[in-house]
Amino acid sequence: MGYQVLARKYRPQRFADVAGQDHVTRTLMNALSQNRIAHGYIFSGHRGIGKTTIARIVAQALNCRTEIGTAERPTPEPCGTCVSCTEIRQGNAVDVIEIDAATNRGIDEIRELRDAARYAPSRDRYKIYILDEAHQITDAAFNALLKTLEEPPAHVIFMMATTQPEDIPQTIRSRCQHFSFHAVKFDDILAQLKMIAANEEVVAEEAALALLAEAGDGSMRDALSIMDQAIASAPVENGRAVLSSAQIRELMGAVPNAVFERLLEAVAAGQSAELMEQLNLLVNAGHNPSSLARQMVRYLRNTLMAKLGGAETELLQISGDERARATRTALLFTEEEITRNLQIVLRTFDDLNYRQEQRFHLELGLLKLIHAQRLLPIEELLSSVGAARPANMALRPPTTPVRPAASAAPASAPAATPALSPFGPAGGGWGSGAKMESSSQTGSSASPVATMERAPAAVSAFQGATPFPAATAQATGFASGETLTEGALAVAPRAAVAATSLPSIEAIRHAVGCALVEGGHVSAAQLLGAGAWALDGGSLRIEVSGMGKKMLALTINAAAEKIIRQELQRLGAPSRFLVIPGEGAAQSAAPMATPVAGSIQEAALANPLVQRAREIFKADVRSVVDLRQK
């Protein structure tokens, strides 16, 4: 007999020899031992994982002439030595008919099969039909087989193997027992390759066998076919073939994953020139752009799995060295960034299939990875807007409901100021210009609030703004020089503004700000309070500085616009208004000067929480507002 390829030479002949399909072999052996044999089976799954092999083993077990429980056959496994087992293994058994349904798919062939099935087996116990690639059979042929499959003769058993069970009509599937095969695990393939290498007296590196197992992609037959080819091309030393990882990569045209690790390191560092130089070396070495993109997709997928489950996760079907490499790359990116990079490379791979200049499109796709690193997440933008609060908008409750003169004595506020932590939800996201306010309350007194800003980052447009000027304090019941606060705005007596027949711009500004704070739009109130208000014909024009159109639209959203419009109608002011970005940005205030000994500023700077925050965020204290009750 001539040379036999490894996939056939090491084809399993017993249920115990089948790797990775324990759920199938266990069920079939129990059915054989209990004599619960179905008349129809469907074996579905990935290519090269044992569907037809198990069908042949079942055929041997059913027609084996050795009784179960004897010394030669203690289990339902076929004995492998009797005439029936030998003939089935060699493929020349009279009563086991294996049909390639890809070529015998028509209604005439199925009619012949149906007519032959009526006759009893020539010698064995069962007449068994194995239909390989059963999904190729036409619908008309399946309909011709339907009645026979539903009520076959007692001596006939049908076994259908397919990679696409969804293409088999439901009427056929409902009449058969369906077994779904799993892809063979990486470790199972690697163990089989090691055993075969030892039997074939092949000297193989661990990394080389791992590459073969990974190339099999869940298919034992594919891995054995590649191993057969690798042995044929391997150098021979002392009469034994030697398999190395470099030789196998060259054979498969694969690029070492260390190359993709360097590519992604360049992406993480934003080094466009280095990325293009590495790609140029690969293309000049003869690697196909489409193949490079496909391998990079696989590497990014492994990187994502390492990010999600760590280096030891079962989601990674690769060797230990490759697990460590994927884990190192995963440390360079966040989960969102890896997902975005994978989407970009997948889209690039799809584009390469119908593009003429594949190299240019691959270069463009890799450059997109670097450009995507520079994008600022929308969450960070929104959190930085919500975190910004100027010093003169520090929270303080109103001292009196209404008072006509600034000389009136201040009354103590009944409500205590809520404590805010720079590390809690009130801190929001610390983006550009983000500020932090903290206060702690013990008994009847509270420690001062320290308003801090990051330095030297860009300062928010809200800094230095006086949202509701002191000029309107007299009209609204606030003494001149008092700071209008969020708590004050929430309860401000806007009825005083509405009482005037022609409210001033400043009065309108204050009333709108109060309404926005009551509606929960504090950022919008701060932004409009810092703007320049003017009547332009029959509409109100509000110009704000230091903010672009996109950020302006996020802050003054539809809900805020509705509140503004309703408040303008209540005041009798023009209900039409326009908020536009102005020119220039608010300038950042200088850090606070050295505080006087014994002052409240010195006490705030000595607070451990403030000192820790300054160290973490590299911030300067701009001002300190005393929120303690008078």
Rosetta blueprint (number, residue, H / E / L):
1 M L
2 G L
3 Y L
4 Q L
5 V L
6 L H
7 A H
8 R H
9 K H
10 Y L
11 R L
12 P L
13 Q L
14 R L
15 F H
16 A H
17 D H
18 V L
19 A L
20 G L
21 Q L
22 D H
23 H H
24 V H
25 T H
26 R H
27 T H
28 L H
29 M H
30 N H
31 A H
32 L H
33 S H
34 Q L
35 N L
36 R L
37 I L
38 A L
39 H L
40 G E
41 Y E
42 I E
43 F E
44 S E
45 G L
46 H L
47 R L
48 G L
49 I L
50 G L
51 K H
52 T H
53 T H
54 I H
55 A H
56 R H
57 I H
58 V H
59 A H
60 Q H
61 A H
62 L H
63 N H
64 C L
65 R L
66 T L
67 E L
68 I L
69 G L
70 T L
71 A L
72 E L
73 R L
74 P L
75 T L
76 P L
77 E L
78 P L
79 C L
80 G L
81 T L
82 C L
83 V H
84 S H
85 C H
86 T H
87 E H
88 I H
89 R H
90 Q H
91 G L
92 N L
93 A L
94 V L
95 D L
96 V E
97 I E
98 E E
99 I E
100 D E
101 A L
102 A L
103 T L
104 N L
105 R L
106 G L
107 I H
108 D H
109 E H
110 I H
111 R H
112 E H
113 L H
114 R H
115 D H
116 A H
117 A L
118 R L
119 Y L
120 A L
121 P L
122 S L
123 R L
124 D L
125 R L
126 Y L
127 K E
128 I E
129 Y E
130 I E
131 L E
132 D E
133 E L
134 A H
135 H H
136 Q H
137 I L
138 T L
139 D H
140 A H
141 A H
142 F H
143 N H
144 A H
145 L H
146 L H
147 K H
148 T H
149 L H
150 E H
151 E L
152 P L
153 P L
154 A L
155 H L
156 V E
157 I E
158 F E
159 M E
160 M E
161 A E
162 T E
163 T L
164 Q L
165 P H
166 E H
167 D H
168 I L
169 P L
170 Q H
171 T H
172 I H
173 R H
174 S L
175 R L
176 C L
177 Q E
178 H E
179 F E
180 S E
181 F L
182 H L
183 A L
184 V L
185 K L
186 F H
187 D H
188 D H
189 I H
190 L H
191 A H
192 Q H
193 L H
194 K H
195 M H
196 I H
197 A H
198 A H
199 N H
200 E L
201 E L
202 V L
203 V E
204 A E
205 E L
206 E H
207 A H
208 A H
209 L H
210 A H
211 L H
212 L H
213 A H
214 E H
215 A H
216 G H
217 D L
218 G L
219 S L
220 M H
221 R H
222 D H
223 A H
224 L H
225 S H
226 I H
227 M H
228 D H
229 Q H
230 A H
231 I H
232 A H
233 S H
234 A L
235 P L
236 V E
237 E E
238 N L
239 G L
240 R E
241 A E
242 V E
243 L E
244 S L
245 S H
246 A H
247 Q H
248 I H
249 R H
250 E H
251 L H
252 M H
253 G L
254 A L
255 V L
256 P L
257 N H
258 A H
259 V H
260 F H
261 E H
262 R H
263 L H
264 L H
265 E H
266 A H
267 V H
268 A H
269 A H
270 G L
271 Q L
272 S H
273 A H
274 E H
275 L H
276 M H
277 E H
278 Q H
279 L H
280 N H
281 L H
282 L H
283 V H
284 N H
285 A L
286 G L
287 H L
288 N L
289 P H
290 S H
291 S H
292 L H
293 A H
294 R H
295 Q H
296 M H
297 V H
298 R H
299 Y H
300 L H
301 R H
302 N H
303 T H
304 L H
305 M H
306 A H
307 K H
308 L H
309 G H
310 G L
311 A L
312 E L
313 T L
314 E L
315 L L
316 L L
317 Q L
318 I L
319 S L
320 G H
321 D H
322 E H
323 R H
324 A H
325 R H
326 A H
327 T H
328 R H
329 T H
330 A H
331 L L
332 L L
333 F L
334 T L
335 E H
336 E H
337 E H
338 I H
339 T H
340 R H
341 N H
342 L H
343 Q H
344 I H
345 V H
346 L H
347 R H
348 T H
349 F H
350 D H
351 D H
352 L H
353 N L
354 Y L
355 R L
356 Q L
357 E L
358 Q H
359 R H
360 F H
361 H H
362 L H
363 E H
364 L H
365 G H
366 L H
367 L H
368 K H
369 L H
370 I H
371 H H
372 A H
373 Q H
374 R L
375 L L
376 L L
377 P L
378 I H
379 E H
380 E H
381 L H
382 L H
383 S H
384 S H
385 V H
386 G H
387 A H
388 A L
389 R L
390 P L
391 A H
392 N H
393 M H
394 A L
395 L L
396 R L
397 P L
398 P L
399 T L
400 T L
401 P L
402 V L
403 R L
404 P L
405 A L
406 A L
407 S L
408 A L
409 A L
410 P L
411 A L
412 S L
413 A L
414 P L
415 A L
416 A L
417 T L
418 P L
419 A L
420 L E
421 S L
422 P L
423 F L
424 G L
425 P H
426 A H
427 G H
428 G L
429 G L
430 W L
431 G L
432 S L
433 G L
434 A L
435 K E
436 M E
437 E L
438 S L
439 S E
440 S L
441 Q E
442 T E
443 G L
444 S L
445 S E
446 A E
447 S L
448 P L
449 V E
450 A E
451 T E
452 M E
453 E E
454 R E
455 A L
456 P L
457 A L
458 A L
459 V L
460 S L
461 A L
462 F L
463 Q L
464 G L
465 A L
466 T L
467 P L
468 F L
469 P L
470 A H
471 A H
472 T H
473 A H
474 Q H
475 A H
476 T H
477 G L
478 F L
479 A L
480 S L
481 G L
482 E L
483 T L
484 L L
485 T L
486 E H
487 G H
488 A H
489 L H
490 A H
491 V H
492 A L
493 P L
494 R L
495 A H
496 A H
497 V H
498 A H
499 A H
500 T L
501 S L
502 L L
503 P L
504 S L
505 I H
506 E H
507 A H
508 I H
509 R H
510 H H
511 A H
512 V H
513 G H
514 C H
515 A H
516 L H
517 V H
518 E H
519 G L
520 G L
521 H L
522 V H
523 S H
524 A H
525 A H
526 Q H
527 L H
528 L H
529 G H
530 A L
531 G L
532 A E
533 W E
534 A E
535 L E
536 D E
537 G L
538 G L
539 S E
540 L E
541 R E
542 I E
543 E E
544 V E
545 S L
546 G L
547 M L
548 G L
549 K H
550 K H
551 M H
552 L H
553 A H
554 L H
555 T H
556 I L
557 N L
558 A H
559 A H
560 A H
561 E H
562 K H
563 I H
564 I H
565 R H
566 Q H
567 E H
568 L H
569 Q H
570 R H
571 L H
572 G L
573 A L
574 P L
575 S L
576 R L
577 F E
578 L E
579 V E
580 I E
581 P E
582 G L
583 E L
584 G L
585 A L
586 A L
587 Q L
588 S L
589 A L
590 A L
591 P L
592 M L
593 A L
594 T L
595 P L
596 V L
597 A L
598 G L
599 S L
600 I H
601 Q H
602 E H
603 A H
604 A H
605 L H
606 A L
607 N L
608 P H
609 L H
610 V H
611 Q H
612 R H
613 A H
614 R H
615 E H
616 I H
617 F H
618 K L
619 A E
620 D E
621 V E
622 R E
623 S E
624 V E
625 V E
626 D L
627 L L
628 R L
629 Q L
630 K L
